[in-house]
């Protein structure tokens, strides 16, 4: 499983948590997956995958772009680190662990 399948897993996870989900076509832009909840909460999520060990984090450029875009949209910038076993969500702004 590589990037696109990891993005599909994140999208499914957010849907199960009650979000409506949009995926970025071809992984273009700062957010791969955007989740919106009825409460008004929005996550702009960048997905990183690794089949072995912990997935990479965001480059400083990716982090800047994601945080900036999320702030403009009043959304939470999220890093989703995907492994074969789990998905770990972290705020790209504060580093806090998140649950959808």
C-alpha positions in Angstrom: 0.0 0.0 0.0 1.4 3.3 -1.0 0.3 7.0 -0.9 -3.1 6.8 -2.6 -4.3 3.7 -0.6 -3.1 5.5 2.6 -5.2 8.5 1.6 -8.2 6.2 1.0 -7.7 4.7 4.5 -7.6 8.2 6.0 -10.7 9.2 4.1 -12.5 6.1 5.3 -11.4 6.7 8.9 -12.8 10.3 8.8 -16.0 9.1 7.2 -16.5 6.5 10.0 -16.0 9.4 12.5 -18.9 11.3 10.8 -17.1 13.6 8.4 -17.9 14.3 4.8 -14.6 13.9 3.0 -13.0 15.4 -0.1 -9.7 13.9 -1.5 -7.3 16.0 -3.5 -7.0 14.7 -7.0 -3.5 13.4 -7.7 -2.3 14.5 -4.2 -1.9 18.1 -5.4 -1.9 20.9 -2.9 -1.2 21.2 0.7 -4.0 18.9 1.9 -4.5 15.4 0.6 -7.8 14.8 2.5 -10.3 17.4 3.8 -12.9 16.3 6.4 -15.9 18.4 7.5 -18.2 17.6 10.4 -21.7 18.9 11.0 -20.4 20.7 14.1 -18.4 23.0 11.8 -15.0 21.3 12.5 -12.8 21.0 9.5 -9.5 19.1 9.1 -7.1 19.7 6.3 -5.0 16.6 6.3 -1.6 15.8 4.8 -1.1 12.0 4.6 2.3 10.3 5.1 2.7 6.5 4.7 5.4 4.0 5.7 5.3 0.3 5.4 8.2 0.0 7.8 8.7 2.1 10.9 7.2 5.5 11.6 6.2 7.5 8.5 8.1 10.7 7.8 6.8 14.0 9.1 6.1 17.1 7.1 8.9 19.0 5.5 9.1 22.6 6.8 7.7 23.8 3.4 4.8 21.3 3.6 4.1 22.3 7.2 4.1 26.0 6.4 1.8 25.6 3.4 -0.7 23.3 5.3 -0.8 25.6 8.4 -1.3 28.7 6.3 -4.0 27.2 4.1 -5.8 25.8 7.2 -5.7 29.2 9.0 -7.2 30.9 5.9 -10.0 28.4 6.0 -10.5 28.3 9.8 -9.6 24.6 9.8 -7.2 22.4 11.8 -4.0 21.4 9.9 -3.5 17.7 10.5 -0.7 15.2 9.8 -1.9 11.7 9.3 0.9 9.1 9.7 -0.3 5.8 8.3 1.3 2.4 8.8 -0.1 -1.0 7.9 -1.4 -1.3 11.5 -2.8 2.2 12.3 -3.4 5.8 11.6 -2.0 8.5 13.9 -3.4 12.0 13.7 -1.4 15.0 14.9 -1.9 18.7 14.8 0.6 20.2 12.3 0.4 23.4 14.3 0.9 22.2 17.9 2.0 18.6 17.7 -0.9 17.5 19.8 -2.3 14.0 19.1 -5.8 14.2 17.7 -8.8 11.9 17.4 -11.3 12.4 14.6 
